[in-house]
Amino acid sequence: MQFLQLGGVSITQQQKYRINEKIKVPEVLLIDEEGKNLGVLTISDAIHLAQESELDLVEVSPEADPPVCRILDYGKLKYQQKKKVQQKRKPKTHQKEVRLRPRISEHDIQVKLRQIRDFMEHGDKVLITINFRGREMVHLDGSNELMNRIIKDCEDAGKVEKAPKLEGRRISMVMVSKS
């Protein structure tokens, strides 16, 4: 097993392939570029078929008896594996937070809605919270209406993952992108 050092993170490469003349077995089970099984052939015949189609003979399963080889573009295979490793390292989603107050003006609501939509369009989760201070806890019904309005106005961009819930001195909910 070979180890790659990418950006300070060690990632194991699952398999190092032998190609063309580096395959040292007398017979192989050959699979062509369309995925059809061509049966057991000698290594020289398999290499000849790969060269005719201007591709490489790649040993994909050396443990099998006889070893399994495929006719494919080795450069393309290496590129796809590198891309797969990069996909694993990429962060999936981030969670963004939008904070509101119970007494918020109409223009400020529009700005926050635009932020929420923008976050969800980029694939992020959005935690929406309304924080209360002092006697603002008395007016919970207005805050529930505000949360319902946010849900209604953003329903085309995303959906509610966690419904609005009162937790101490705040109401919070989580919305995610539909796609």
C-alpha atoms as one frame of an Amber mdcrd trajectory, in Angstrom:
protein
   0.000   0.000   0.000   1.382   3.383  -0.967   0.934   6.607   1.007   0.470
   9.994  -0.603   1.202  13.237   1.240  -1.335  15.870   0.145  -1.401  19.172
   2.016  -0.172  17.670   5.280  -2.819  14.903   5.259  -1.808  11.296   4.598
  -4.139   9.496   2.240  -3.681   5.874   1.267  -3.799   4.979  -2.376  -5.758
   1.760  -2.619  -3.912   0.120  -5.488  -0.840   0.607  -7.613  -1.516  -0.843
 -11.051   0.859  -2.763 -13.285   0.492  -1.856 -16.939   1.490  -3.335 -20.302
   4.935  -5.043 -20.201   5.162  -4.808 -16.393   2.543  -7.567 -16.085   4.610
 -10.752 -15.558   2.030 -13.561 -15.697   1.584 -16.003 -18.605  -2.225 -15.703
 -18.926  -4.834 -13.097 -17.980  -8.605 -12.781 -17.988  -9.166  -9.874 -20.387
 -11.969  -7.308 -20.303 -12.144  -4.849 -23.199 -12.885  -1.109 -23.152 -16.668
  -1.667 -23.404 -16.624  -4.042 -20.401 -17.054  -7.275 -22.383 -15.257 -10.352
 -21.094 -12.898 -11.633 -23.813 -11.864 -14.688 -21.812  -8.445 -16.039 -20.822
  -5.664 -14.947 -23.201  -1.893 -15.034 -23.162  -0.215 -11.847 -21.997   1.287
 -11.172 -25.443  -2.146 -11.431 -27.130  -3.690  -9.146 -24.502  -0.949  -6.517
 -24.948  -1.347  -6.766 -28.739  -5.133  -6.155 -28.469  -4.535  -3.154 -26.194
  -1.991  -1.677 -28.609  -4.396  -2.158 -31.543  -7.014  -0.075 -29.774  -4.308
   2.490 -28.781  -5.003   1.970 -25.063  -3.180   0.357 -22.147  -3.457  -3.098
 -20.616  -3.993  -2.558 -16.870  -3.923  -5.323 -14.237  -6.945  -4.496 -12.034
  -7.110  -7.654  -9.920  -3.711  -9.316  -9.455  -4.990 -11.714  -6.734  -7.463
 -13.474  -9.046  -6.576 -16.710 -10.796  -5.852 -15.840 -13.627  -5.279 -12.114
 -12.927  -7.908  -9.778 -14.379  -6.731  -7.124 -16.846  -8.659  -4.376 -18.583
  -8.013  -2.453 -21.749  -8.356   1.231 -20.845  -6.635   4.617 -20.880  -4.238
   4.525 -17.909  -3.828   8.321 -17.806  -7.583   8.720 -17.532  -7.712   6.133
 -14.733  -5.028   7.984 -12.746  -6.857  11.292 -13.283 -10.154   9.827 -12.017
  -8.457   8.384  -8.918  -6.811  11.718  -8.141 -10.171  13.454  -8.538 -11.807
  10.915  -6.190  -9.172  11.573  -3.504  -9.765  15.326  -3.825 -13.546  14.814
  -3.513 -13.043  12.970  -0.215 -11.002  15.863   1.173 -13.513  18.537   0.132
 -15.819  19.734   2.921 -19.407  18.710   2.306 -21.452  21.600   3.711 -20.967
  24.448   6.079 -23.462  25.770   8.565 -24.026  29.505   8.439 -25.903  31.428
  11.112 -28.302  34.330  10.651 -29.297  36.127  13.844 -32.465  38.162  14.192
 -34.160  40.239  16.881 -37.890  40.026  17.669 -38.443  43.697  16.754 -36.900
  43.941  13.286 -37.791  46.380  10.524 -39.124  45.296   7.135 -35.969  46.304
   5.259 -33.758  44.344   7.668 -35.977  41.278   7.189 -35.488  41.557   3.406
 -31.695  41.763   3.842 -31.681  38.669   6.093 -33.928  36.755   3.660 -31.509
  37.573   0.842 -28.603  36.280   2.968 -30.477  33.065   3.802 -31.284  32.425
   0.131 -27.686  33.136  -0.883 -26.304  30.679   1.690 -28.723  27.943   0.611
 -27.947  28.492  -3.089 -24.282  27.782  -2.272 -25.322  24.496  -0.590 -24.844
  25.596   3.016 -27.090  24.855   5.982 -28.513  27.961   7.630 -29.144  28.238
  11.380 -31.682  31.015  11.933 -31.976  32.306  15.491 -34.073  34.976  17.180
 -32.492  36.114  20.437 -34.574  37.692  23.217 -33.482  40.183  25.857 -35.314
  41.289  28.952 -39.089  41.473  28.548 -39.053  40.557  24.858 -39.937  36.983
  25.922 -43.510  38.176  26.399 -43.948  38.607  22.637 -43.197  35.067  21.431
 -46.187  34.991  19.057 -44.671  37.722  16.856 -41.416  35.787  16.676 -43.233
  32.613  15.653 -44.914  34.599  12.868 -41.484  35.882  11.788 -40.106  32.321
  11.593 -43.154  31.155   9.613 -42.681  34.086   7.221 -39.027  33.135   6.686
 -40.053  29.535   5.970 -42.715  30.690   3.500 -40.477  33.212   1.728 -37.549
  30.776   1.377 -39.488  27.608   0.517 -38.467  27.783  -3.156 -34.739  27.862
  -2.248 -34.730  25.404   0.646 -36.614  23.405   3.226 -36.731  23.191   7.006
 -34.423  20.535   8.450 -35.095  21.359  12.100 -38.367  23.112  12.935 -38.397
  26.330  15.015 -37.913  25.515  18.692 -37.711  27.683  21.797 -34.467  26.981
  23.681 -34.010  29.262  26.682 -33.988  32.862  25.464 -33.878  32.060  21.775
 -35.860  30.414  18.997 -33.818  28.549  16.402 -34.368  26.492  13.285 -32.182
  24.994  10.564 -32.893  25.262   6.825 -31.095  23.404   4.036 -30.954  23.757
   0.289 -33.418  21.626  -1.700 -30.739  20.363  -4.078
